[in-house]
Amino acid sequence: MSNSESLDLPALLKKGRQLIADIPVAEKKKQQQDLQQQTMQSDFWDKAHAQDTMEQAAHLKQELDEINELQQLLADIETFQLLQEETEDQAAADQLTKDFAQQISRCQTLIHEMQMKKYLSGPYDRNKAILSIHPGQGGTEAMDWAEILERMYLRYFERKDWKFSILNETRGEEAGIKEVSFEVKAPYAYGYLKNEKGTHRLVRLSPFNADNLRQTSFALVEVLPVIDNDEEINLKNEDLEWNFTRAGGPGGQSVNKTNSAVELTHTPSGIVVKSRESRSQVQNKETALKMLKAKLAQKIEQEQMAEINKEKGQHTNASWGTQIRNYVLHPYHLVKDTRTKVETQDTDAVLDGNLDKFIQAEVKLNG
């Protein structure tokens, strides 16, 4: 921002005040007090969801801190606006603008982030997420593309300062990955990422072909909400079938000699999940249960959306062939989303995790 004409300050102030007015601040403060009271109970750390409660409290504190910060910034910018209007010397006015540029930029950022969260009103949008990547047909080419996508999303998580952990990963024999799953431990992670699910298509010159021919590869991205509250998804023991096997290894002393790999089947729905990343059977069981709850939550959400679309007379095909984004590296450079039509020629930036313009456009489209 070089001068006062580059920004409509009254409009910015109005937008910020309206945004704060729409937020139930008193309700959030009451939630924060309730969570704090829970943490002060003598048996708090003996409860199963103590860590989740601490995370909720931390996220709520961050949200309230951002609201307070925005309120203070709006007051400062209002003062700046009055000073600017009273300053007759243009050089002095320009210096004021320069001095307040950082505060104005931070105010714009907070307003944008809060506006985005208003679009995220789905039943699980506030939840953490499980993001999985599976290569399509095509052997090594597809597995290499899946690994490129893995790096792209990891860089995106890092850019957002989101914590994450690997739940499962299976490497390809020659290159790439056969599958990988991450738990993204950030508020609203599912809301931001849920529209990334679908088929991602890559067109490039093949690095695995001696003739350097153009190759098209596909990979499927799956996004599920993490369900921390047992009341949301009630699992009955009689509906669960467990199968335990030895996790594969590279051989020698590294081979896992215990039945730590887990396969869990939910008999009513037929959903099957596997977990083998940890050497601990207990940890793999916890991961399997978490993934099963996530898949059941997504199934419920999809059924609700299908019913809504039926009432509206709409129909969407959510099969493997649903292509959501094309990444073209040859004969030209272009990444284009098939739903929002957002595109960019800076393919390097996108594959390095610069996904905000794509994800934000999709959030707004479906908000």
C-alpha positions as CSV (number, residue, x, y, z in Angstrom):
1,M,0.0,0.0,0.0
2,S,1.7,3.2,-1.1
3,N,-0.9,5.8,-0.3
4,S,-4.3,6.4,1.3
5,E,-6.1,6.1,-2.0
6,S,-5.1,2.4,-2.4
7,L,-7.5,1.4,0.4
8,D,-11.1,2.3,1.4
9,L,-10.6,2.6,5.1
10,P,-14.2,3.4,6.0
11,A,-15.3,0.2,4.1
12,L,-12.6,-1.8,6.0
13,L,-13.8,-0.5,9.3
14,K,-17.4,-1.2,8.5
15,K,-16.6,-4.8,7.4
16,G,-14.6,-5.5,10.5
17,R,-17.3,-4.1,12.9
18,Q,-20.0,-6.1,11.2
19,L,-18.0,-9.3,11.3
20,I,-17.4,-8.9,15.1
21,A,-21.1,-8.1,15.6
22,D,-22.1,-11.4,13.9
23,I,-19.8,-13.5,16.2
24,P,-21.5,-14.8,19.4
25,V,-18.6,-13.6,21.6
26,A,-20.6,-14.0,24.9
27,E,-21.4,-17.6,24.0
28,K,-17.7,-18.3,23.2
29,K,-16.6,-16.8,26.5
30,K,-19.1,-19.0,28.3
31,Q,-17.7,-22.1,26.5
32,Q,-14.2,-21.1,27.5
33,Q,-15.2,-20.7,31.1
34,D,-16.9,-24.2,31.0
35,L,-13.8,-25.8,29.6
36,Q,-11.5,-24.1,32.1
37,Q,-13.7,-25.4,34.9
38,Q,-13.4,-28.9,33.5
39,T,-9.6,-28.7,33.5
40,M,-9.5,-27.7,37.1
41,Q,-11.3,-30.9,38.3
42,S,-9.1,-33.2,40.3
43,D,-9.8,-36.2,38.0
44,F,-9.5,-34.3,34.8
45,W,-6.4,-36.1,33.4
46,D,-8.0,-39.4,34.2
47,K,-10.7,-38.8,31.6
48,A,-10.4,-40.2,28.1
49,H,-10.8,-36.9,26.3
50,A,-8.6,-34.7,28.5
51,Q,-6.2,-33.9,25.7
52,D,-9.1,-33.1,23.3
53,T,-10.6,-30.7,25.9
54,M,-7.2,-29.0,26.3
55,E,-7.1,-28.6,22.5
56,Q,-10.6,-27.2,22.4
57,A,-9.8,-24.7,25.1
58,A,-6.6,-23.6,23.3
59,H,-8.4,-23.2,20.0
60,L,-11.2,-21.2,21.6
61,K,-8.7,-19.0,23.4
62,Q,-7.0,-18.3,20.1
63,E,-10.3,-17.4,18.5
64,L,-11.2,-15.0,21.3
65,D,-7.7,-13.5,21.2
66,E,-8.0,-12.8,17.5
67,I,-11.4,-11.1,18.0
68,N,-9.8,-8.9,20.7
69,E,-6.9,-8.2,18.4
70,L,-9.2,-7.2,15.6
71,Q,-11.2,-4.9,17.9
72,Q,-8.0,-3.2,18.9
73,L,-6.8,-2.9,15.3
74,L,-10.1,-1.3,14.2
75,A,-9.8,1.3,17.0
76,D,-6.2,2.1,16.0
77,I,-7.1,2.3,12.4
78,E,-10.0,4.7,13.2
79,T,-7.6,6.9,15.1
80,F,-5.2,6.7,12.1
81,Q,-8.0,7.7,9.7
82,L,-8.8,10.8,11.8
83,L,-5.1,11.8,12.0
84,Q,-4.8,11.3,8.3
85,E,-7.8,13.5,7.5
86,E,-6.5,16.2,9.8
87,T,-3.0,16.2,8.3
88,E,-2.8,18.8,5.5
89,D,0.8,18.0,4.5
90,Q,0.8,15.2,1.9
91,A,4.3,14.0,2.8
92,A,3.2,13.7,6.5
93,A,0.0,11.9,5.4
94,D,2.0,9.4,3.3
95,Q,4.3,8.8,6.3
96,L,1.3,8.0,8.5
97,T,0.0,5.5,5.9
98,K,3.5,3.9,5.9
99,D,3.6,3.8,9.7
100,F,0.1,2.1,9.8
101,A,0.6,-0.2,6.9
102,Q,1.5,-3.3,9.1
103,Q,-1.6,-2.8,11.3
104,I,-3.9,-2.4,8.3
105,S,-2.4,-5.5,6.6
106,R,-2.9,-7.5,9.8
107,C,-6.5,-6.2,10.0
108,Q,-7.2,-7.3,6.5
109,T,-5.7,-10.8,7.2
110,L,-7.9,-11.3,10.3
111,I,-11.0,-10.1,8.5
112,H,-10.3,-12.5,5.6
113,E,-9.7,-15.5,7.9
114,M,-12.9,-14.8,9.9
115,Q,-14.9,-14.4,6.8
116,M,-13.6,-17.8,5.5
117,K,-14.7,-19.5,8.7
118,K,-18.2,-18.1,8.3
119,Y,-18.5,-20.3,5.2
120,L,-17.5,-23.4,7.1
121,S,-20.8,-24.2,8.8
122,G,-21.0,-28.0,8.0
123,P,-21.5,-30.5,10.9
124,Y,-17.8,-31.4,10.9
125,D,-16.2,-28.4,9.4
126,R,-14.6,-27.4,12.7
127,N,-13.0,-30.8,13.1
128,K,-9.5,-32.1,12.5
129,A,-9.1,-34.1,9.3
130,I,-7.7,-37.3,7.9
131,L,-6.3,-36.8,4.4
132,S,-5.3,-39.9,2.3
133,I,-3.8,-40.2,-1.1
134,H,-4.1,-43.3,-3.4
135,P,-2.4,-43.7,-6.8
136,G,-4.7,-44.6,-9.7
137,Q,-3.9,-47.1,-12.4
138,G,-0.5,-46.7,-14.1
139,G,2.0,-48.4,-11.8
140,T,5.1,-46.4,-11.0
141,E,3.9,-43.3,-12.8
142,A,0.8,-43.0,-10.7
143,M,2.7,-43.8,-7.4
144,D,5.2,-41.1,-8.2
145,W,2.3,-38.6,-8.8
146,A,0.8,-39.7,-5.5
147,E,4.1,-38.8,-3.8
148,I,4.2,-35.4,-5.5
149,L,0.7,-34.7,-4.1
150,E,1.9,-35.9,-0.7
151,R,4.7,-33.3,-0.7
152,M,2.3,-30.6,-2.0
153,Y,-0.1,-31.1,0.9
154,L,2.7,-31.4,3.5
155,R,4.0,-28.0,2.3
156,Y,0.4,-26.6,2.5
157,F,0.1,-27.8,6.1
158,E,3.5,-26.2,6.9
159,R,2.4,-22.9,5.3
160,K,-0.7,-22.9,7.4
161,D,1.3,-23.9,10.5
162,W,-0.9,-26.9,11.0
163,K,0.3,-29.9,13.0
164,F,0.0,-33.3,11.4
165,S,1.1,-36.9,11.8
166,I,1.4,-39.9,9.5
167,L,-1.2,-42.6,10.2
168,N,-0.2,-45.0,7.4
169,E,2.3,-45.0,4.6
170,T,3.2,-47.7,2.1
171,R,6.1,-47.0,-0.3
172,G,6.2,-48.1,-3.9
173,E,8.8,-50.8,-4.9
174,E,10.5,-48.6,-7.5
175,A,9.3,-45.0,-6.6
176,G,6.5,-43.1,-5.1
177,I,3.8,-44.3,-2.7
178,K,1.0,-46.9,-2.7
179,E,-0.9,-45.0,-0.1
180,V,-0.5,-42.5,2.7
181,S,-2.8,-41.1,5.4
182,F,-2.3,-38.0,7.6
183,E,-4.1,-36.7,10.6
184,V,-4.2,-32.9,10.3
185,K,-4.5,-31.6,13.8
186,A,-5.9,-28.1,13.3
187,P,-9.3,-26.4,13.9
188,Y,-11.3,-26.2,10.7
189,A,-8.9,-28.6,8.9
190,Y,-11.8,-30.7,7.6
191,G,-13.8,-27.7,6.5
192,Y,-10.8,-26.3,4.5
193,L,-9.7,-29.7,3.0
194,K,-12.9,-31.6,2.4
195,N,-13.3,-30.3,-1.1
196,E,-9.9,-31.6,-2.1
197,K,-11.4,-35.1,-2.2
198,G,-11.6,-36.5,-5.7
199,T,-9.4,-37.3,-8.6
200,H,-6.3,-35.2,-9.4
201,R,-4.9,-35.5,-12.9
202,L,-1.3,-34.9,-14.0
203,V,0.0,-34.4,-17.5
204,R,3.8,-34.4,-17.9
205,L,6.8,-35.8,-19.8
206,S,7.4,-39.2,-18.2
207,P,10.6,-39.4,-16.1
208,F,10.3,-43.2,-16.2
209,N,10.1,-43.6,-20.0
210,A,13.3,-43.8,-22.1
211,D,11.5,-42.1,-24.9
212,N,10.4,-39.2,-22.6
213,L,6.8,-39.5,-23.8
214,R,3.9,-37.4,-22.5
215,Q,2.1,-39.3,-19.7
216,T,-1.2,-38.8,-17.9
217,S,-1.4,-40.0,-14.3
218,F,-4.2,-40.0,-11.8
219,A,-4.4,-40.1,-8.0
220,L,-7.3,-40.1,-5.6
221,V,-7.5,-37.8,-2.6
222,E,-9.8,-38.8,0.3
223,V,-10.6,-36.4,3.2
224,L,-12.4,-37.5,6.3
225,P,-13.4,-35.7,9.5
226,V,-11.8,-36.7,12.8
227,I,-14.5,-37.6,15.4
228,D,-13.2,-37.0,18.9
229,N,-16.6,-37.2,20.6
230,D,-17.9,-40.7,21.1
231,E,-21.5,-39.4,21.3
232,E,-21.3,-38.3,17.6
233,I,-20.5,-41.8,16.3
234,N,-21.6,-44.6,18.5
235,L,-19.8,-47.9,17.8
236,K,-21.1,-51.2,19.3
237,N,-18.5,-53.9,20.0
238,E,-20.7,-56.5,18.4
239,D,-20.5,-54.6,15.1
240,L,-16.7,-54.7,15.0
241,E,-14.6,-57.5,13.6
242,W,-10.9,-57.4,14.3
243,N,-8.1,-59.1,12.4
244,F,-4.5,-59.0,13.5
245,T,-1.5,-59.8,11.4
246,R,2.2,-59.2,11.3
247,A,3.2,-55.9,9.7
248,G,5.5,-56.2,6.8
249,G,9.1,-55.0,7.1
250,P,12.4,-54.8,5.2
251,G,13.7,-58.0,6.6
252,G,16.4,-59.0,9.1
253,Q,16.0,-57.6,12.7
254,S,13.5,-55.0,11.5
255,V,10.8,-57.5,10.8
256,N,7.9,-57.0,13.2
257,K,7.5,-60.4,15.0
258,T,4.2,-59.5,16.7
259,N,0.7,-59.3,15.3
260,S,0.6,-55.5,15.3
261,A,-1.1,-54.8,12.0
262,V,-4.8,-54.2,12.3
263,E,-7.8,-54.7,10.0
264,L,-11.1,-53.5,11.3
265,T,-14.5,-54.3,9.7
266,H,-17.7,-52.5,10.6
267,T,-20.2,-55.2,9.8
268,P,-23.4,-53.1,9.4
269,S,-21.8,-50.8,6.8
270,G,-19.2,-53.1,5.4
271,I,-16.5,-50.4,5.9
272,V,-13.0,-51.9,6.3
273,V,-10.0,-49.9,7.6
274,K,-6.4,-51.0,8.1
275,S,-3.6,-49.7,10.3
276,R,0.0,-51.0,10.3
277,E,2.2,-47.9,10.7
278,S,3.0,-48.4,14.4
279,R,4.8,-51.4,16.0
280,S,2.2,-51.2,18.8
281,Q,-1.0,-53.1,18.3
282,V,-2.8,-50.8,20.8
283,Q,-1.8,-47.7,18.8
284,N,-2.8,-49.3,15.5
285,K,-6.2,-50.2,17.1
286,E,-6.7,-46.6,18.1
287,T,-5.8,-45.4,14.6
288,A,-8.2,-47.9,13.0
289,L,-11.1,-46.8,15.3
290,K,-10.4,-43.2,14.5
291,M,-10.4,-43.9,10.7
292,L,-13.6,-45.9,11.0
293,K,-15.4,-43.1,12.9
294,A,-14.2,-40.7,10.2
295,K,-15.5,-42.9,7.4
296,L,-18.9,-43.3,9.1
297,A,-19.1,-39.6,9.7
298,Q,-18.4,-38.9,6.1
299,K,-21.0,-41.5,5.1
300,I,-23.7,-39.8,7.2
301,E,-22.7,-36.4,5.8
302,Q,-22.9,-37.7,2.2
303,E,-26.3,-39.3,2.8
304,Q,-27.6,-36.0,4.2
305,M,-26.2,-34.1,1.2
306,A,-27.7,-36.7,-1.2
307,E,-31.1,-36.2,0.4
308,I,-30.8,-32.4,0.1
309,N,-29.8,-32.7,-3.5
310,K,-32.7,-35.0,-4.1
311,E,-35.1,-32.4,-2.8
312,K,-33.4,-29.8,-5.0
313,G,-33.5,-32.1,-8.0
314,Q,-29.7,-32.2,-8.2
315,H,-27.5,-35.2,-8.7
316,T,-23.7,-35.4,-8.5
317,N,-21.5,-38.4,-9.2
318,A,-18.9,-38.8,-6.5
319,S,-17.2,-41.8,-8.0
320,W,-13.5,-42.4,-8.5
321,G,-13.7,-40.8,-12.0
322,T,-14.7,-37.4,-10.5
323,Q,-11.9,-35.2,-11.7
324,I,-11.5,-32.1,-9.7
325,R,-8.2,-30.6,-10.8
326,N,-5.8,-30.8,-13.7
327,Y,-2.1,-30.2,-13.3
328,V,-0.5,-29.8,-16.8
329,L,3.3,-29.6,-17.0
330,H,3.6,-30.3,-20.7
331,P,3.3,-29.0,-23.4
332,Y,2.4,-25.9,-21.3
333,H,2.1,-25.1,-17.6
334,L,-1.3,-24.8,-16.1
335,V,-3.2,-25.9,-12.9
336,K,-7.0,-25.6,-13.3
337,D,-9.8,-26.6,-11.0
338,T,-12.7,-28.1,-12.9
339,R,-15.3,-26.8,-10.4
340,T,-14.4,-23.2,-9.6
341,K,-12.5,-22.6,-12.9
342,V,-9.7,-21.1,-10.8
343,E,-6.4,-21.5,-12.7
344,T,-2.7,-20.5,-12.6
345,Q,0.3,-21.0,-14.8
346,D,2.6,-21.1,-11.8
347,T,2.6,-24.9,-11.4
348,D,5.8,-24.9,-9.3
349,A,4.1,-22.7,-6.6
350,V,1.1,-25.0,-6.5
351,L,3.1,-28.2,-6.2
352,D,5.0,-26.4,-3.4
353,G,1.9,-26.1,-1.4
354,N,0.5,-22.7,-2.5
355,L,-3.1,-23.9,-2.6
356,D,-4.9,-21.0,-0.9
357,K,-6.6,-19.6,-4.0
358,F,-8.0,-23.0,-5.0
359,I,-9.1,-24.1,-1.5
360,Q,-10.7,-20.7,-0.6
361,A,-12.6,-20.6,-3.9
362,E,-14.0,-24.0,-3.3
363,V,-14.9,-23.1,0.3
364,K,-16.8,-20.1,-0.9
365,L,-18.5,-22.0,-3.7
366,N,-19.9,-24.6,-1.2
367,G,-20.3,-22.4,1.8
